[in-house]
Amino acid sequence: DASMAPYEIVSVGGSVEYMNRESGVTWMTRLRDSFEKVIWLNPTPRAHWGYTQSIGLIQELVDDHMYPMTLEGLDHGVRYLAS
């Protein structure tokens, strides 16, 4: 999911599991640069997205192509990827 402390995304060593030498933003940028299109399927209900700063950060990193992890969200995400 995209619910985490913002430092886990923007800070070097911010990962709670590994002391990465690069920030999550750097890794997400690499992912974005490696593919023509990317999406993020978020298991957190869409109605709650506005309450978590990190969800907004991830949403920006995927150019607003975040979809709820539902059948409808998956359908919309796959349609975007296939377009």
Secondary structure as UniProt FT lines:
FT   HELIX           7..10
FT   TURN            12..13
FT   HELIX           24..34
FT   STRAND          40..42
FT   HELIX           46..51
FT   HELIX           53..61
FT   TURN            62..64
FT   STRAND          66..68
FT   HELIX           71..82
//
